[in-house]
Amino acid sequence: MSDSLSHAALPGVVIAFLLFQVKDLLILIIGASFSALLGAHFIILIKSTTRITSDTAMGLILAVFFGGGVMLLPIVNRTSSGNQAGLDTFIYGQAASMIGSDVFLTSVLAGFVILIVMIFFKEWKLYLFDPDFAKGLNLSLNVMNMIYILVLVLTIVIGIQAVGVILMSALLIIPPVSARHWTHSFRMMLWLSGGIGGVSGAVGTTISALGTSWPTGPFIVLTSGFIFLISLFFGTKKGLIVECLIHRKNKKEVQKQLFSPSVVKGGNP
């Protein structure tokens, strides 16, 4: 869903610029939000009214909306102010194109997302892991799903200027997967994934700033991918090396028990 909606946000960015002819981040975010929400609506509509599966519906919306956005970009570039718009940076991300007001706006919106997650933390756990029990507690699944989609869309449109619509889904997926290798606690996983995402963003942005017109998104994703590799091998809960050591330890204990004097003696009548 995050991959589909991040791609679906691109035509909204372009259409918002065509309508208002200004590269104001708030206007572009509103356009991206409407486009992404429309994509989410079509995904739900296709899934509920046809025999098409959800993954196929998401693939359709991803391709159609992103293709529409790419098709509209040359039209923007041919306008009088389009050559200076720099909307192509929304594809791969370019943090250097952000100004102080953009950083302030994204910080406020990010704080709002964090606040929503913190306030409804218990409800999120029930909704995500045991929806039947949540429904039994009179928790409206439709309302929770609507809030979930809104927060997801808001998270996507916050980061598309820095990371880009193509790689935004990677920044939503890789940090939690990395955090999962270090803890079994859902609360701790949220904190760790946020920290990993923040470190990846800071390091990737710094590297991209060292060059001329280097896209920010790929460096952020590569940094998060490097952190994922470290987590994959050295994570204390699900890391491959840790699991290998635990398996070897358990194997030695089993062999020790099988060949202990009492077991051998008991095995000979």
N, C-alpha and C positions, 0 to 999 in steps of 0.2 A: 504493500500500500504506500509506504513512504517513497519508494522508487517511482511509482506511477504518479503520485501527487506532485513530487518535485519536478518531474518532466511536464506535468500538466500546468504548472505555474507559468511556464515561459510565454505562451500566447497572451496571458493576462498582462504580463509586463509590457509586451510590445504594444498591445491595444491601448493600454493606459497611456503610454507615451504618445501614440498617434492621436489620441483624443485631446490631451492637454498640452502636448508639445513642450514639456518640461521634464527634466530628469530629477524629480523630487522623490526621494526614497519612500516617503509616506504614500504618495500616489501610486508608485510602482508596487508597493507592498499590498495596497488595497486591490489593485488590479490582479496581482498574483494570487491573492486570497480568493477572490471571486472565481478565478479560473480553476484553481485547485479544488475548491468546494464544488464547482460544477462537475469536475472530473470525478470526484468522490460520489456525487449524486448519480452520475451515469453508471459508475461501477456497481453501486447498490441496485440501481434500477435494472440493469442487464442481468445481474445475478438473481434478482427476485422474480423477474417476469419471463425469463427464458431458461433454457436448459444448459446455457453456457456456464462453465465453472468460474469461480471467482478469479483464479489465476489467469485464465484466458481473458476475462473481462478487463482485468488490470493491464494485461499486455496490450489489448486493443486501445484502451484509453491512453496509455503511455505513448504508443506509436502515433495515434491520430493527433493528440494535442501537441506533442513535441514537434511532429512534422508540420503542423500548422504554425507553430511559433517560428520555426526555422524558415518557413516560406514567407512569413511577414517581415523578417529581419531585413532582407534586401529592399523591401518597400520603404522601411524606415530610413535606410541608408541613402535612398534617393531623394528624400525630402531635404529642405533647405537647412534644417538644424539636425538632420539625422546623422550626418558625417561626424558630428562632435558628440553624439549621444553616448556612444560607447556601450550600447546595450548588449553587444556580443560578449562583454565581460560576464554577463549573467549565465553564460553557458559553462564556462570553466572557472569563473570566480576571479576577482581582482580586488583584494583588500585595499590596495593603494588608491583605488578610485573612491574610497569612502572618505567623507569629511567629518568634522566634529559632530555636526547635528545628526549624521547617519549613525555614528557610534552611540550617541545618546539615545536615539530612538530604538535601536536594536537592544540596548541595555535595558530600557524600560520594558519592552515587550518580553525580553528573556526573563526579567524579574517577575512579570505577570505569569508566565508559564510555570516558573518554579513555585510561585505562590499557590497556583491551582493544584499542582502535584502535591504540595505539602498539606494543604487543607483537606483534600479528599484522598489522602494516602490509604486509609483503611478501605474506603469504597473502591479505590483502584485495585487493591489486592483481591477483594471479593469478585469484582467484575472480571478481572483478567484470569484468575485461577479457578474460581468456583462460581460461575454465573447462575447455576441452579440454586445454590444456597443464597446468593445475593437476591435472586428473585423471590425466594421464600421469606426474606426479611423486608419485602416490599420495596426493594431498591429497583427503580425503573431502569431496565437495561437499555431502552431506547434513548433515555436522557443521557445515560452514561456513554453510550455509543456516540451520541451527538457531540458531547463535550470532548470525548476522545478525538474525534475527527477534527474538531475546531482547534484543539491544542496541537495536534499533529500538523495541521496546515499552518498554524501560526509559527511553529518551530521551523518548518521548512522555509517559509518566506523570510524569516529572520536571517537565515544563513545563506540564501541563494546568491547574494551579491558577493560574499566572501568566498564561498566554496563552489558555487555554480549549480545549475539544475541537474547536470549529469552526475555529479559526485556527491550531492547532498545526501542521498540515501546511504552512501558508504559511511558518512560521518554519523548517521543515525544508527547504523547497524554494528560497525566494528567496535566502538567503545564498550557497549554493553556485553558483546560477545567476549571481549578481552577481560572485562571485569568478572564475568561468570567463572573464569578459571582461577579466581583468587578468593571467592567467597560463596557460601550457600545462602547467605542472608539477602533477601530482596532489598531491604533498606540499605545495607552496605553496598550492594551492587549498584544502586542508583547513585550513591555518592562517588564510588570508584569510576563508574562510567562517565559521570560529569567531569571528574578530575582528568580522566584520560582524554576526553574530548577537548577540555580546556588546554591541556599541555600540547596536544596535537595541533590545535589552532594557533597557539602562540609560537611554537617551533616552526610550523609550516609557513606562517605569515612572515616570520623573521627571515627564513631562507628565501622566500619569494621576493622580499624587499631588497635582497642583495643584488639582484639582477635587474635588467631593464625589460619591463613588460612581461615578467615571468608570471604565469597564472598562479593564483594562490591555492585554489582547490586541489590540484594534483599533489602539491607538496604537503598539504594538510593530511590528505588521505594516505600518502606514502608514510608519513610519520606515524599515523594511527595504525597502519599496517605493520610497521616495525614493532610498535608496542604490542600488537596482537601476537606477533611471532614470539616475543619474549614471554608473553603470558601463556601461549600455547605450550611452550617447553618447560617453563619454570614456575607456572602458577601453582600455588600451594594446595589447591583443591582439585583441579582437573588437569594440571599440567602433565605432559607426556612423561617427563623425567620423574616427576613425583609419583605418578601412577606406576611407572616401571619399578621404582624402588620399593613401593608398597607391595606390588605383586611379587617381587623377588623375596621380600621379607616374609610374606605369607607362605610362599612356597618352601622356604627354609624351615619355617615353623611346622608346616605339615609334615615335611620329611623327617624332622626331628622327632615329632610325635609318633610317626609310623615306625621309625627304627629305634625307638627308645627301648631299654631292656625289658620293661614291664610288658610292652606290646609284643615284643619278640618272644618272650617267655610264654605269654598267654597264647600265642599262636601255635606253639608246639605241644601237642597232647602228651 
